[in-house]
């Protein structure tokens, strides 16, 4: 993989800066999960810089535990998070928590990194209370298109189609609601998150795609200024500009599952 492309992939794997184009995309998943977390104890797996833990607490979660493999992530995040949030360095396949001890688990863009993915899902189920809920996201293999089963992203070990993901989850969860994540219609076309198959094929749509690609090469301030003039909004979508719907499981760049214990 060329160094520039690899750098972009690495940036996507651990988002900590608000000026990253993936910042809003990741936060949008926590906003989606927040509808399930008010007044409940939450475990956030692969919490990274901790912004998701903070968002869920601000949205009304009773308490949040963030777990990550990176000790440095814990050190960096701890001073910014405040009361009601606890951080633990641990492996997701061996959680240092009692069985049936949390109400909701959030696990975003984690499953694809784990060789023992079935053991990971089983461990999540173990620590959930009987009426608990898992909100999990992972790239959609229908869109990312692994080659002979090997993901193009060098940090991923396995990516899943919608049917494959359901197959993994239903071994441990009784009820699964699956949806796809896409940018809202206001921000389409958006080649950053959409494949050629999904992008519009009309002449006008192709012109928009061309304009988008030209703007993507410009400095940030100029890019956003021109995007507002042409499209009426910032160049990249914000945290409220992503849509999660069941009908997007074939076309969304990410799959999001809500699993009931």
C-alpha positions as CSV (number, residue, x, y, z in Angstrom):
1,X,0.0,0.0,0.0
2,X,1.4,3.4,-0.9
3,X,2.5,5.4,2.2
4,X,-0.1,8.2,1.6
5,X,-2.9,5.7,1.4
6,X,-1.6,3.8,4.5
7,X,-1.4,7.1,6.4
8,X,-5.0,7.8,5.6
9,X,-6.0,4.3,6.8
10,X,-4.1,4.7,10.0
11,X,-5.8,8.0,10.6
12,X,-9.2,6.3,10.3
13,X,-8.2,3.6,12.7
14,X,-7.7,5.8,15.7
15,X,-9.6,9.1,15.5
16,X,-8.6,11.7,18.2
17,X,-8.7,15.0,16.4
18,X,-11.8,17.0,15.6
19,X,-10.3,18.1,12.2
20,X,-10.2,14.5,11.0
21,X,-12.7,13.8,8.2
22,X,-13.7,10.7,10.2
23,X,-14.3,12.6,13.5
24,X,-18.0,13.3,12.8
25,X,-18.5,9.8,11.3
26,X,-17.4,8.1,14.5
27,X,-19.3,10.5,16.7
28,X,-22.4,9.9,14.8
29,X,-22.4,6.3,15.9
30,X,-22.2,7.3,19.5
31,X,-25.1,9.7,18.9
32,X,-27.0,6.7,17.4
33,X,-26.2,4.6,20.5
34,X,-27.1,7.4,22.9
35,X,-30.8,6.7,22.4
36,X,-30.3,3.4,24.2
37,X,-27.9,4.6,27.0
38,X,-29.8,7.2,29.1
39,X,-29.8,6.2,32.8
40,X,-27.9,3.0,32.1
41,X,-24.4,1.7,32.8
42,X,-22.4,1.5,29.6
43,X,-19.2,-0.3,28.5
44,X,-17.4,1.2,25.5
45,X,-15.0,-1.2,23.9
46,X,-11.9,0.2,22.1
47,X,-12.7,3.6,23.6
48,X,-9.5,5.2,22.2
49,X,-9.3,8.9,23.1
50,X,-12.5,8.6,25.2
51,X,-14.6,11.1,23.3
52,X,-17.3,8.5,22.9
53,X,-17.4,7.8,26.6
54,X,-17.7,11.5,27.3
55,X,-20.5,12.0,24.7
56,X,-22.5,9.1,26.2
57,X,-22.1,10.5,29.7
58,X,-23.2,13.9,28.5
59,X,-26.2,12.3,26.9
60,X,-27.4,10.9,30.2
61,X,-25.6,7.5,30.7
62,X,-25.5,6.7,34.4
63,X,-21.9,5.6,34.3
64,X,-19.5,4.7,31.5
65,X,-16.5,2.3,31.5
66,X,-14.1,2.6,28.6
67,X,-11.8,-0.2,27.7
68,X,-8.9,-0.1,25.3
69,X,-5.7,-2.1,24.6
70,X,-3.6,1.1,24.4
71,X,-2.2,2.3,27.8
72,X,-1.2,5.6,26.1
73,X,-4.9,6.1,25.1
74,X,-5.9,5.7,28.7
75,X,-3.3,8.2,29.9
76,X,-4.2,10.8,27.3
77,X,-8.0,10.5,27.8
78,X,-8.2,10.3,31.6
79,X,-7.7,14.1,32.4
80,X,-10.5,15.2,30.0
81,X,-13.3,12.9,30.9
82,X,-14.5,13.8,34.4
83,X,-16.7,12.0,36.9
84,X,-18.8,9.0,36.1
85,X,-16.3,7.6,33.5
86,X,-13.7,4.9,34.4
87,X,-11.0,3.7,32.0
88,X,-9.5,0.2,32.0
89,X,-6.7,-1.2,29.9
90,X,-7.8,-4.7,28.8
91,X,-8.3,-7.1,25.9
92,X,-11.9,-7.3,24.6
93,X,-11.8,-11.1,24.6
94,X,-11.0,-11.3,28.3
95,X,-12.9,-8.5,30.0
96,X,-12.0,-7.8,33.7
97,X,-15.7,-7.4,34.6
98,X,-18.2,-9.6,36.3
99,X,-20.8,-11.5,34.3
100,X,-24.2,-9.6,33.9
101,X,-22.7,-6.3,35.1
102,X,-23.5,-3.7,32.4
103,X,-26.7,-2.6,30.7
104,X,-25.3,-1.5,27.3
105,X,-22.1,-2.2,25.4
106,X,-20.9,0.0,22.5
107,X,-18.3,-1.5,20.2
108,X,-17.6,0.6,17.1
109,X,-15.2,-0.5,14.3
110,X,-13.6,-3.2,16.6
111,X,-14.8,-6.6,15.4
112,X,-12.9,-6.4,12.2
113,X,-9.6,-6.2,14.1
114,X,-10.0,-9.4,16.1
115,X,-9.0,-12.8,15.0
116,X,-11.1,-14.5,17.7
117,X,-14.2,-12.5,16.8
118,X,-16.7,-15.2,17.9
119,X,-15.0,-15.3,21.3
120,X,-15.1,-11.5,21.5
121,X,-18.9,-11.5,20.8
122,X,-19.4,-14.2,23.4
123,X,-17.5,-12.2,26.0
124,X,-19.6,-9.1,25.3
125,X,-22.7,-11.2,25.9
126,X,-21.3,-12.6,29.1
127,X,-20.9,-9.1,30.8
128,X,-24.3,-7.9,29.6
129,X,-27.3,-8.1,32.0
130,X,-30.2,-10.3,30.9
131,X,-32.1,-7.4,29.4
132,X,-28.9,-5.8,28.1
133,X,-28.1,-4.3,24.7
134,X,-25.1,-4.4,22.3
135,X,-24.7,-1.6,19.7
136,X,-21.9,-2.7,17.3
137,X,-20.5,-1.4,14.1
138,X,-18.1,-2.8,11.5
139,X,-17.3,-2.1,7.9
140,X,-19.6,-3.5,5.2
141,X,-17.7,-6.0,3.1
142,X,-20.2,-5.5,0.3
143,X,-18.7,-2.0,0.0
144,X,-15.1,-2.5,1.2
145,X,-14.8,-5.6,-1.0
146,X,-12.0,-7.8,0.5
147,X,-9.9,-9.6,-2.0
148,X,-10.2,-13.4,-1.6
149,X,-11.4,-12.7,2.0
150,X,-8.4,-10.4,2.8
151,X,-9.4,-6.8,3.7
152,X,-7.7,-4.0,1.8
153,X,-7.2,-2.2,5.1
154,X,-4.0,-3.7,6.6
155,X,-5.2,-3.3,10.1
156,X,-8.3,-5.5,9.6
157,X,-8.3,-9.3,9.8
158,X,-11.9,-9.9,8.7
159,X,-14.7,-7.9,7.3
160,X,-18.3,-9.0,7.1
161,X,-21.2,-8.9,4.8
162,X,-24.6,-8.3,6.4
163,X,-25.5,-12.0,6.4
164,X,-22.1,-13.0,7.8
165,X,-22.4,-10.4,10.6
166,X,-25.8,-11.7,11.5
167,X,-24.5,-15.2,11.5
168,X,-21.8,-14.3,14.1
169,X,-24.1,-12.3,16.3
170,X,-27.1,-14.6,16.4
171,X,-25.0,-17.3,18.1
172,X,-25.0,-15.2,21.2
173,X,-28.0,-12.8,20.9
174,X,-31.7,-13.5,20.6
175,X,-32.7,-10.3,18.7
176,X,-30.7,-8.5,16.1
177,X,-31.7,-5.3,14.2
178,X,-29.2,-4.5,11.4
179,X,-28.9,-1.2,9.5
180,X,-26.4,0.5,7.3
181,X,-24.8,3.8,7.8
182,X,-24.6,6.3,5.0
183,X,-24.2,10.1,4.6
184,X,-27.5,11.9,4.4
185,X,-28.9,12.9,1.0
186,X,-27.9,16.5,1.6
187,X,-24.2,15.4,1.4
188,X,-24.5,13.1,-1.6
189,X,-22.5,12.5,-3.7
190,X,-19.6,11.9,-1.2
191,X,-16.9,9.7,-2.7
192,X,-15.1,9.6,0.6
193,X,-17.8,7.2,1.9
194,X,-19.4,6.0,-1.3
195,X,-18.2,3.5,-3.9
196,X,-18.6,4.0,-7.6
197,X,-21.5,1.5,-7.6
198,X,-23.4,3.8,-5.2
199,X,-22.5,7.2,-6.7
200,X,-25.0,8.7,-9.1
201,X,-24.8,7.8,-12.8
202,X,-26.6,10.7,-14.2
203,X,-24.8,13.5,-16.1
204,X,-25.6,16.0,-13.3
205,X,-24.4,13.5,-10.7
206,X,-21.1,12.9,-12.4
207,X,-20.5,16.6,-12.6
208,X,-21.1,16.9,-8.8
209,X,-18.7,14.0,-8.2
210,X,-16.1,15.8,-10.3
211,X,-16.6,19.0,-8.4
212,X,-16.3,17.1,-5.1
213,X,-13.0,15.5,-6.2
214,X,-11.6,18.9,-7.2
215,X,-12.6,20.5,-3.9
216,X,-11.0,17.6,-2.0
217,X,-7.6,18.7,-3.1
218,X,-7.9,22.3,-1.8
219,X,-6.9,23.7,1.6
220,X,-9.5,23.3,4.3
221,X,-10.7,26.8,4.6
222,X,-11.0,27.4,0.8
223,X,-12.6,24.0,0.4
224,X,-15.3,24.6,3.0
225,X,-15.9,28.1,1.6
226,X,-16.4,26.9,-1.9
227,X,-18.5,23.9,-0.7
228,X,-20.8,26.4,1.1
229,X,-21.1,28.4,-2.1
230,X,-21.8,25.4,-4.4
231,X,-23.5,22.9,-2.1
232,X,-24.7,25.0,0.8
233,X,-22.8,23.1,3.5
234,X,-19.4,22.2,4.8
235,X,-17.4,19.9,2.6
236,X,-17.4,16.9,5.0
237,X,-20.6,15.9,6.8
238,X,-21.0,16.6,10.5
239,X,-22.0,14.3,13.3
240,X,-25.7,14.8,12.5
241,X,-25.3,14.2,8.8
242,X,-25.2,10.4,8.8
243,X,-28.3,8.2,8.5
244,X,-28.8,4.7,9.9
245,X,-31.5,2.6,8.2
246,X,-32.2,-1.1,7.6
247,X,-32.6,-0.4,3.9
248,X,-29.0,0.7,3.7
249,X,-27.4,-2.7,4.6
250,X,-26.5,-3.3,1.0
251,X,-25.2,0.2,0.3
252,X,-24.0,1.7,3.6
253,X,-20.2,1.8,4.2
254,X,-20.7,0.6,7.7
255,X,-23.1,-2.0,9.3
256,X,-24.6,-1.1,12.7
257,X,-26.3,-3.9,14.7
258,X,-28.5,-3.4,17.8
259,X,-28.4,-6.8,19.6
260,X,-30.7,-7.7,22.5
261,X,-29.5,-10.3,25.0
